[in-house]
Amino acid sequence: MRANLGTAIVAYLVLSVISSIGATIVVGLLVLTPFIVLFEVGMYERLRGRELPEPARA
């Protein structure tokens, strides 16, 4: 993470803004929580250098 500290800080700030906006409406926070967690996991994996698999196509 030290090599990508700027990216991690920007991602954290973006997530903070989005979650604070969603927290003003309880339903918004409930809807946003799974997407926030997926974003955090995806950023962690990419910053560690792991390629994420492509989504399945129908």
Contacts in CASP RR format, 6 or more apart in sequence:
PFRMAT RR
TARGET T0000
AUTHOR 0000-0000-0000
METHOD contacts of the structure
MODEL  1
MRANLGTAIVAYLVLSVISSIGATIVVGLLVLTPFIVLFEVGMYERLRGR
ELPEPARA
1 8 0 8 1.000
1 47 0 8 1.000
4 47 0 8 1.000
7 43 0 8 1.000
7 47 0 8 1.000
8 43 0 8 1.000
8 47 0 8 1.000
11 39 0 8 1.000
11 40 0 8 1.000
11 43 0 8 1.000
15 36 0 8 1.000
15 39 0 8 1.000
15 40 0 8 1.000
18 32 0 8 1.000
18 36 0 8 1.000
19 29 0 8 1.000
19 32 0 8 1.000
19 36 0 8 1.000
22 28 0 8 1.000
22 29 0 8 1.000
22 32 0 8 1.000
23 29 0 8 1.000
42 52 0 8 1.000
45 52 0 8 1.000
46 52 0 8 1.000
END
